[in-house]
Amino acid sequence: MSHFWSSVVHGLTPYVPGEQPKVAGLIKLNTNENPYGPSPRVLAALQAEVGDSLRLYPDPNGESLKNAVAAYYGVTPPQVFVGNGSDEVLAHVFLALLKHEQPLLFPDITYSFYPVYCGLYGIDFVTIPLTAALAIEVTDYARPNGGIIFPNPNAPTGRLLPLAKIEALLAGNPDSVVVVDEAYVDFGGESAIALVDRYPQLLVIQTLSKSRSLAGLRVGFAVGHPRLIEALERVKNSFNSYPLGRLAIRGAVAAMEDRPYFEQTRQMIMRTREELVRNLRGFGFEVLPSAANFVFARHPARDALQLAAGLREKAIIVRHFRQERIEQFLRITVGTDEQCNALCRALAQILGA
Ligand SMILES: *Cc1c(COP(=O)(O)O)cnc(C)c1O
């Protein structure tokens, strides 16, 4: 019955997220979820919101959340946009700010949702190869463009671009929007939000899915010049007036406010990551320097797909990408110490180490 499909649908190549297996008991290190639960203050806030008020629509503008994000980052609420996960925020960004005559630029190895949005909205793009060390080189982006987007740290490499390099990119690119997708910045980077007041073409995207352990609540936000935010609001209000429900708004506000829990859990993840990196290198893996809650590693003598299959037999799932240049890498989410130790024991058996 595909003749019912529009030509747009025929032309789509949808994004495929990492699997969410239904079987219990797996050690799930494949989608960069946080191994620690959300803040207890978030859970209390969610429970407090469950009640009669759910019959009413939520605040269409999510003002309380914009205020919480603005307070956290020392910006003003008109510089903040909120959405149903940063994937939705990104979707609006592509349509509102990145669809132009000149091609959009992004790295050849990056978040694989970017080309999918380009396909959905008919956006012309050019990929810029990472260096041989799988790093972003900002001078490679000095060419006519209709916008630039990349994650920092990059995904799935985990490599961080220092803020000074981002500033150099902004200085050389005053006439189109530069989007920095900071899904993992809390695990070792410095946010480019510090630069938004000086660079009106800069838009920074963040999510509560990773460092605030709320992937299931679906909340993301963007910070930038009020005119950029206005463009996003125009698209959002032409699409869905209420992208965030009452629970999402209330829980996200509590998450932004509970700094001690956030600080404690992200520090634990960073400590576990360093231990995991040491252990993987001990097994002979080449591990890229990571500023994220995952590591990207390849073994010089073992096929990545076979390693992933071997781990799966031991009930541990990691992510593998069938993509040129990285097909021998595994992306491994940093779990708890116990989960990472179980991973290392499994690898020791598989590798006979
Ligand atoms: C996880 C991730 C997102 C999506 O986050 P959600 O807020 O859960 O939609 C966006 N960008 C990158 C690079 C990510 O890794």
The ligand as a Gaussian input file, in Angstrom:
#p B3LYP/6-31G(d) Opt

LIG

0 1
 C       21.768000      11.715000      22.740000
 C       22.062000      12.804000      21.741000
 C       21.082000      13.707000      21.366000
 C       19.637000      13.495000      21.669000
 O       19.247000      13.688000      22.920000
 P       17.724000      13.670000      23.307000
 O       17.596000      14.914000      24.107000
 O       17.544000      12.436000      24.116000
 O       16.858000      13.703000      22.096000
 C       21.433000      14.756000      20.539000
 N       22.673000      14.880000      20.052000
 C       23.624000      14.002000      20.353000
 C       24.985000      14.166000      19.778000
 C       23.344000      12.929000      21.187000
 O       24.268000      12.016000      21.437000

